[in-house]
Amino acid sequence: LKLAKISGATEALLKSKSPMCGHGKIYDGTYSGKLIDGDGIFANLLKKNGIKVKSID
């Protein structure tokens, strides 16, 4: 987050479905392959700080 703010980032491209970086649908963390609605921890942190998040495969 600190680097994103220092660099003036307004958007972030993050790995889709990751429990840390996913946006919209993420793995539930049980390693069963189950997807749940929600954002990963880092994606959520970025969004709360005004940085748009997009997922890539």
mmCIF file as gemmi writes it, N, C-alpha and C atoms, coordinates in Angstrom:
data_model
loop_
_atom_site.group_PDB
_atom_site.id
_atom_site.type_symbol
_atom_site.label_atom_id
_atom_site.label_alt_id
_atom_site.label_comp_id
_atom_site.label_asym_id
_atom_site.label_entity_id
_atom_site.label_seq_id
_atom_site.pdbx_PDB_ins_code
_atom_site.Cartn_x
_atom_site.Cartn_y
_atom_site.Cartn_z
_atom_site.occupancy
_atom_site.B_iso_or_equiv
_atom_site.pdbx_formal_charge
_atom_site.auth_seq_id
_atom_site.auth_asym_id
_atom_site.pdbx_PDB_model_num
ATOM 1 N N . LEU Axp A 1 ? 0.834 -1.19 0 1 0 ? 1 A 1
ATOM 2 C CA . LEU Axp A 1 ? 0 0 0 1 0 ? 1 A 1
ATOM 3 C C . LEU Axp A 1 ? 0.875 1.249 0 1 0 ? 1 A 1
ATOM 4 N N . LYS Axp A 2 ? 1.913 1.222 0.803 1 0 ? 2 A 1
ATOM 5 C CA . LYS Axp A 2 ? 2.801 2.377 0.886 1 0 ? 2 A 1
ATOM 6 C C . LYS Axp A 2 ? 3.416 2.697 -0.475 1 0 ? 2 A 1
ATOM 7 N N . LEU Axp A 3 ? 3.89 1.673 -1.186 1 0 ? 3 A 1
ATOM 8 C CA . LEU Axp A 3 ? 4.482 1.89 -2.51 1 0 ? 3 A 1
ATOM 9 C C . LEU Axp A 3 ? 3.451 2.394 -3.507 1 0 ? 3 A 1
ATOM 10 N N . ALA Axp A 4 ? 2.238 1.874 -3.431 1 0 ? 4 A 1
ATOM 11 C CA . ALA Axp A 4 ? 1.177 2.324 -4.33 1 0 ? 4 A 1
ATOM 12 C C . ALA Axp A 4 ? 0.889 3.807 -4.108 1 0 ? 4 A 1
ATOM 13 N N . LYS Axp A 5 ? 0.842 4.223 -2.859 1 0 ? 5 A 1
ATOM 14 C CA . LYS Axp A 5 ? 0.582 5.63 -2.553 1 0 ? 5 A 1
ATOM 15 C C . LYS Axp A 5 ? 1.745 6.52 -2.977 1 0 ? 5 A 1
ATOM 16 N N . ILE Axp A 6 ? 2.972 6.089 -2.692 1 0 ? 6 A 1
ATOM 17 C CA . ILE Axp A 6 ? 4.153 6.878 -3.057 1 0 ? 6 A 1
ATOM 18 C C . ILE Axp A 6 ? 4.23 7.077 -4.56 1 0 ? 6 A 1
ATOM 19 N N . SER Axp A 7 ? 3.911 6.021 -5.314 1 0 ? 7 A 1
ATOM 20 C CA . SER Axp A 7 ? 4.016 6.092 -6.774 1 0 ? 7 A 1
ATOM 21 C C . SER Axp A 7 ? 2.819 6.78 -7.416 1 0 ? 7 A 1
ATOM 22 N N . GLY Axp A 8 ? 1.789 7.071 -6.645 1 0 ? 8 A 1
ATOM 23 C CA . GLY Axp A 8 ? 0.607 7.735 -7.185 1 0 ? 8 A 1
ATOM 24 C C . GLY Axp A 8 ? -0.309 6.798 -7.956 1 0 ? 8 A 1
ATOM 25 N N . ALA Axp A 9 ? -0.239 5.51 -7.666 1 0 ? 9 A 1
ATOM 26 C CA . ALA Axp A 9 ? -1.065 4.531 -8.377 1 0 ? 9 A 1
ATOM 27 C C . ALA Axp A 9 ? -2.549 4.824 -8.174 1 0 ? 9 A 1
ATOM 28 N N . THR Axp A 10 ? -3.311 4.667 -9.248 1 0 ? 10 A 1
ATOM 29 C CA . THR Axp A 10 ? -4.758 4.833 -9.178 1 0 ? 10 A 1
ATOM 30 C C . THR Axp A 10 ? -5.481 3.528 -9.475 1 0 ? 10 A 1
ATOM 31 N N . GLU Axp A 11 ? -4.753 2.557 -10.054 1 0 ? 11 A 1
ATOM 32 C CA . GLU Axp A 11 ? -5.308 1.246 -10.371 1 0 ? 11 A 1
ATOM 33 C C . GLU Axp A 11 ? -4.273 0.174 -10.073 1 0 ? 11 A 1
ATOM 34 N N . ALA Axp A 12 ? -4.766 -1.02 -9.763 1 0 ? 12 A 1
ATOM 35 C CA . ALA Axp A 12 ? -3.875 -2.158 -9.535 1 0 ? 12 A 1
ATOM 36 C C . ALA Axp A 12 ? -4.416 -3.366 -10.287 1 0 ? 12 A 1
ATOM 37 N N . LEU Axp A 13 ? -3.526 -4.098 -10.95 1 0 ? 13 A 1
ATOM 38 C CA . LEU Axp A 13 ? -3.877 -5.351 -11.612 1 0 ? 13 A 1
ATOM 39 C C . LEU Axp A 13 ? -3.411 -6.483 -10.711 1 0 ? 13 A 1
ATOM 40 N N . LEU Axp A 14 ? -4.351 -7.262 -10.211 1 0 ? 14 A 1
ATOM 41 C CA . LEU Axp A 14 ? -4.039 -8.311 -9.248 1 0 ? 14 A 1
ATOM 42 C C . LEU Axp A 14 ? -4.509 -9.671 -9.751 1 0 ? 14 A 1
ATOM 43 N N . LYS Axp A 15 ? -3.88 -10.717 -9.266 1 0 ? 15 A 1
ATOM 44 C CA . LYS Axp A 15 ? -4.19 -12.095 -9.659 1 0 ? 15 A 1
ATOM 45 C C . LYS Axp A 15 ? -5.623 -12.46 -9.266 1 0 ? 15 A 1
ATOM 46 N N . SER Axp A 16 ? -6.388 -12.926 -10.236 1 0 ? 16 A 1
ATOM 47 C CA . SER Axp A 16 ? -7.779 -13.286 -9.961 1 0 ? 16 A 1
ATOM 48 C C . SER Axp A 16 ? -7.878 -14.504 -9.048 1 0 ? 16 A 1
ATOM 49 N N . LYS Axp A 17 ? -8.926 -14.536 -8.271 1 0 ? 17 A 1
ATOM 50 C CA . LYS Axp A 17 ? -9.307 -15.647 -7.388 1 0 ? 17 A 1
ATOM 51 C C . LYS Axp A 17 ? -8.391 -15.872 -6.189 1 0 ? 17 A 1
ATOM 52 N N . SER Axp A 18 ? -7.321 -15.119 -6.058 1 0 ? 18 A 1
ATOM 53 C CA . SER Axp A 18 ? -6.398 -15.28 -4.939 1 0 ? 18 A 1
ATOM 54 C C . SER Axp A 18 ? -7.035 -14.783 -3.638 1 0 ? 18 A 1
ATOM 55 N N . PRO Axp A 19 ? -6.894 -15.527 -2.522 1 0 ? 19 A 1
ATOM 56 C CA . PRO Axp A 19 ? -7.426 -15.055 -1.242 1 0 ? 19 A 1
ATOM 57 C C . PRO Axp A 19 ? -6.766 -13.749 -0.776 1 0 ? 19 A 1
ATOM 58 N N . MET Axp A 20 ? -5.604 -13.43 -1.315 1 0 ? 20 A 1
ATOM 59 C CA . MET Axp A 20 ? -4.914 -12.197 -0.959 1 0 ? 20 A 1
ATOM 60 C C . MET Axp A 20 ? -5.243 -11.073 -1.944 1 0 ? 20 A 1
ATOM 61 N N . CYS Axp A 21 ? -5.224 -11.372 -3.227 1 0 ? 21 A 1
ATOM 62 C CA . CYS Axp A 21 ? -5.317 -10.331 -4.248 1 0 ? 21 A 1
ATOM 63 C C . CYS Axp A 21 ? -6.584 -10.375 -5.09 1 0 ? 21 A 1
ATOM 64 N N . GLY Axp A 22 ? -7.367 -11.425 -4.981 1 0 ? 22 A 1
ATOM 65 C CA . GLY Axp A 22 ? -8.544 -11.583 -5.834 1 0 ? 22 A 1
ATOM 66 C C . GLY Axp A 22 ? -9.568 -10.478 -5.649 1 0 ? 22 A 1
ATOM 67 N N . HIS Axp A 23 ? -10.378 -10.296 -6.692 1 0 ? 23 A 1
ATOM 68 C CA . HIS Axp A 23 ? -11.396 -9.253 -6.69 1 0 ? 23 A 1
ATOM 69 C C . HIS Axp A 23 ? -12.699 -9.853 -7.217 1 0 ? 23 A 1
ATOM 70 N N . GLY Axp A 24 ? -13.755 -9.799 -6.432 1 0 ? 24 A 1
ATOM 71 C CA . GLY Axp A 24 ? -15.058 -10.302 -6.858 1 0 ? 24 A 1
ATOM 72 C C . GLY Axp A 24 ? -15.324 -11.733 -6.432 1 0 ? 24 A 1
ATOM 73 N N . LYS Axp A 25 ? -14.509 -12.655 -6.875 1 0 ? 25 A 1
ATOM 74 C CA . LYS Axp A 25 ? -14.601 -14.076 -6.502 1 0 ? 25 A 1
ATOM 75 C C . LYS Axp A 25 ? -13.217 -14.527 -6.065 1 0 ? 25 A 1
ATOM 76 N N . ILE Axp A 26 ? -13.145 -15.172 -4.899 1 0 ? 26 A 1
ATOM 77 C CA . ILE Axp A 26 ? -11.859 -15.652 -4.393 1 0 ? 26 A 1
ATOM 78 C C . ILE Axp A 26 ? -12.002 -17.083 -3.884 1 0 ? 26 A 1
ATOM 79 N N . TYR Axp A 27 ? -10.883 -17.797 -3.859 1 0 ? 27 A 1
ATOM 80 C CA . TYR Axp A 27 ? -10.889 -19.127 -3.254 1 0 ? 27 A 1
ATOM 81 C C . TYR Axp A 27 ? -11.118 -18.979 -1.756 1 0 ? 27 A 1
ATOM 82 N N . ASP Axp A 28 ? -11.812 -19.958 -1.166 1 0 ? 28 A 1
ATOM 83 C CA . ASP Axp A 28 ? -12.189 -19.846 0.249 1 0 ? 28 A 1
ATOM 84 C C . ASP Axp A 28 ? -11.058 -20.153 1.228 1 0 ? 28 A 1
ATOM 85 N N . GLY Axp A 29 ? -9.887 -20.558 0.741 1 0 ? 29 A 1
ATOM 86 C CA . GLY Axp A 29 ? -8.735 -20.788 1.605 1 0 ? 29 A 1
ATOM 87 C C . GLY Axp A 29 ? -8.617 -22.204 2.139 1 0 ? 29 A 1
ATOM 88 N N . THR Axp A 30 ? -9.53 -23.096 1.751 1 0 ? 30 A 1
ATOM 89 C CA . THR Axp A 30 ? -9.487 -24.473 2.244 1 0 ? 30 A 1
ATOM 90 C C . THR Axp A 30 ? -8.773 -25.416 1.279 1 0 ? 30 A 1
ATOM 91 N N . TYR Axp A 31 ? -8.309 -24.891 0.162 1 0 ? 31 A 1
ATOM 92 C CA . TYR Axp A 31 ? -7.638 -25.686 -0.881 1 0 ? 31 A 1
ATOM 93 C C . TYR Axp A 31 ? -8.564 -26.731 -1.494 1 0 ? 31 A 1
ATOM 94 N N . SER Axp A 32 ? -9.868 -26.482 -1.428 1 0 ? 32 A 1
ATOM 95 C CA . SER Axp A 32 ? -10.844 -27.39 -2.027 1 0 ? 32 A 1
ATOM 96 C C . SER Axp A 32 ? -11.27 -26.921 -3.414 1 0 ? 32 A 1
ATOM 97 N N . GLY Axp A 33 ? -10.805 -25.738 -3.818 1 0 ? 33 A 1
ATOM 98 C CA . GLY Axp A 33 ? -11.177 -25.172 -5.113 1 0 ? 33 A 1
ATOM 99 C C . GLY Axp A 33 ? -12.492 -24.41 -5.08 1 0 ? 33 A 1
ATOM 100 N N . LYS Axp A 34 ? -13.093 -24.27 -3.905 1 0 ? 34 A 1
ATOM 101 C CA . LYS Axp A 34 ? -14.371 -23.578 -3.769 1 0 ? 34 A 1
ATOM 102 C C . LYS Axp A 34 ? -14.171 -22.064 -3.846 1 0 ? 34 A 1
ATOM 103 N N . LEU Axp A 35 ? -15 -21.409 -4.682 1 0 ? 35 A 1
ATOM 104 C CA . LEU Axp A 35 ? -14.963 -19.955 -4.808 1 0 ? 35 A 1
ATOM 105 C C . LEU Axp A 35 ? -16.083 -19.34 -3.984 1 0 ? 35 A 1
ATOM 106 N N . ILE Axp A 36 ? -15.789 -18.19 -3.394 1 0 ? 36 A 1
ATOM 107 C CA . ILE Axp A 36 ? -16.792 -17.437 -2.645 1 0 ? 36 A 1
ATOM 108 C C . ILE Axp A 36 ? -16.788 -15.998 -3.144 1 0 ? 36 A 1
ATOM 109 N N . ASP Axp A 37 ? -17.889 -15.294 -2.93 1 0 ? 37 A 1
ATOM 110 C CA . ASP Axp A 37 ? -17.959 -13.879 -3.281 1 0 ? 37 A 1
ATOM 111 C C . ASP Axp A 37 ? -17.113 -13.081 -2.306 1 0 ? 37 A 1
ATOM 112 N N . GLY Axp A 38 ? -16.392 -12.096 -2.829 1 0 ? 38 A 1
ATOM 113 C CA . GLY Axp A 38 ? -15.612 -11.23 -1.962 1 0 ? 38 A 1
ATOM 114 C C . GLY Axp A 38 ? -14.3 -10.822 -2.584 1 0 ? 38 A 1
ATOM 115 N N . ASP Axp A 39 ? -13.571 -10.025 -1.852 1 0 ? 39 A 1
ATOM 116 C CA . ASP Axp A 39 ? -12.264 -9.535 -2.272 1 0 ? 39 A 1
ATOM 117 C C . ASP Axp A 39 ? -11.197 -10.08 -1.335 1 0 ? 39 A 1
ATOM 118 N N . GLY Axp A 40 ? -9.997 -10.264 -1.86 1 0 ? 40 A 1
ATOM 119 C CA . GLY Axp A 40 ? -8.877 -10.685 -1.044 1 0 ? 40 A 1
ATOM 120 C C . GLY Axp A 40 ? -8.433 -9.57 -0.105 1 0 ? 40 A 1
ATOM 121 N N . ILE Axp A 41 ? -7.583 -9.899 0.811 1 0 ? 41 A 1
ATOM 122 C CA . ILE Axp A 41 ? -7.139 -8.963 1.845 1 0 ? 41 A 1
ATOM 123 C C . ILE Axp A 41 ? -6.485 -7.718 1.25 1 0 ? 41 A 1
ATOM 124 N N . PHE Axp A 42 ? -5.518 -7.91 0.342 1 0 ? 42 A 1
ATOM 125 C CA . PHE Axp A 42 ? -4.812 -6.772 -0.241 1 0 ? 42 A 1
ATOM 126 C C . PHE Axp A 42 ? -5.717 -5.981 -1.176 1 0 ? 42 A 1
ATOM 127 N N . ALA Axp A 43 ? -6.538 -6.681 -1.958 1 0 ? 43 A 1
ATOM 128 C CA . ALA Axp A 43 ? -7.476 -5.996 -2.853 1 0 ? 43 A 1
ATOM 129 C C . ALA Axp A 43 ? -8.409 -5.099 -2.045 1 0 ? 43 A 1
ATOM 130 N N . ASN Axp A 44 ? -8.902 -5.601 -0.94 1 0 ? 44 A 1
ATOM 131 C CA . ASN Axp A 44 ? -9.788 -4.831 -0.077 1 0 ? 44 A 1
ATOM 132 C C . ASN Axp A 44 ? -9.076 -3.605 0.498 1 0 ? 44 A 1
ATOM 133 N N . LEU Axp A 45 ? -7.842 -3.774 0.917 1 0 ? 45 A 1
ATOM 134 C CA . LEU Axp A 45 ? -7.058 -2.667 1.464 1 0 ? 45 A 1
ATOM 135 C C . LEU Axp A 45 ? -6.864 -1.567 0.42 1 0 ? 45 A 1
ATOM 136 N N . LEU Axp A 46 ? -6.525 -1.963 -0.803 1 0 ? 46 A 1
ATOM 137 C CA . LEU Axp A 46 ? -6.352 -0.98 -1.872 1 0 ? 46 A 1
ATOM 138 C C . LEU Axp A 46 ? -7.65 -0.228 -2.134 1 0 ? 46 A 1
ATOM 139 N N . LYS Axp A 47 ? -8.754 -0.95 -2.239 1 0 ? 47 A 1
ATOM 140 C CA . LYS Axp A 47 ? -10.046 -0.32 -2.506 1 0 ? 47 A 1
ATOM 141 C C . LYS Axp A 47 ? -10.423 0.666 -1.408 1 0 ? 47 A 1
ATOM 142 N N . LYS Axp A 48 ? -10.172 0.307 -0.16 1 0 ? 48 A 1
ATOM 143 C CA . LYS Axp A 48 ? -10.483 1.199 0.961 1 0 ? 48 A 1
ATOM 144 C C . LYS Axp A 48 ? -9.661 2.485 0.908 1 0 ? 48 A 1
ATOM 145 N N . ASN Axp A 49 ? -8.538 2.435 0.191 1 0 ? 49 A 1
ATOM 146 C CA . ASN Axp A 49 ? -7.67 3.598 0.071 1 0 ? 49 A 1
ATOM 147 C C . ASN Axp A 49 ? -7.79 4.278 -1.284 1 0 ? 49 A 1
ATOM 148 N N . GLY Axp A 50 ? -8.883 4.011 -1.996 1 0 ? 50 A 1
ATOM 149 C CA . GLY Axp A 50 ? -9.195 4.721 -3.229 1 0 ? 50 A 1
ATOM 150 C C . GLY Axp A 50 ? -8.477 4.242 -4.477 1 0 ? 50 A 1
ATOM 151 N N . ILE Axp A 51 ? -7.886 3.073 -4.435 1 0 ? 51 A 1
ATOM 152 C CA . ILE Axp A 51 ? -7.184 2.536 -5.603 1 0 ? 51 A 1
ATOM 153 C C . ILE Axp A 51 ? -8.082 1.488 -6.257 1 0 ? 51 A 1
ATOM 154 N N . LYS Axp A 52 ? -8.371 1.681 -7.549 1 0 ? 52 A 1
ATOM 155 C CA . LYS Axp A 52 ? -9.221 0.747 -8.285 1 0 ? 52 A 1
ATOM 156 C C . LYS Axp A 52 ? -8.485 -0.57 -8.475 1 0 ? 52 A 1
ATOM 157 N N . VAL Axp A 53 ? -9.228 -1.658 -8.368 1 0 ? 53 A 1
ATOM 158 C CA . VAL Axp A 53 ? -8.647 -2.994 -8.478 1 0 ? 53 A 1
ATOM 159 C C . VAL Axp A 53 ? -9.258 -3.724 -9.665 1 0 ? 53 A 1
ATOM 160 N N . LYS Axp A 54 ? -8.397 -4.322 -10.485 1 0 ? 54 A 1
ATOM 161 C CA . LYS Axp A 54 ? -8.832 -5.151 -11.608 1 0 ? 54 A 1
ATOM 162 C C . LYS Axp A 54 ? -8.126 -6.487 -11.505 1 0 ? 54 A 1
ATOM 163 N N . SER Axp A 55 ? -8.834 -7.543 -11.9 1 0 ? 55 A 1
ATOM 164 C CA . SER Axp A 55 ? -8.263 -8.889 -11.841 1 0 ? 55 A 1
ATOM 165 C C . SER Axp A 55 ? -7.713 -9.319 -13.192 1 0 ? 55 A 1
ATOM 166 N N . ILE Axp A 56 ? -6.616 -10.073 -13.139 1 0 ? 56 A 1
ATOM 167 C CA . ILE Axp A 56 ? -6.062 -10.703 -14.331 1 0 ? 56 A 1
ATOM 168 C C . ILE Axp A 56 ? -5.916 -12.189 -14.039 1 0 ? 56 A 1
ATOM 169 N N . ASP Axp A 57 ? -5.972 -13.004 -15.083 1 0 ? 57 A 1
ATOM 170 C CA . ASP Axp A 57 ? -5.81 -14.459 -14.902 1 0 ? 57 A 1
ATOM 171 C C . ASP Axp A 57 ? -4.367 -14.844 -14.796 1 0 ? 57 A 1
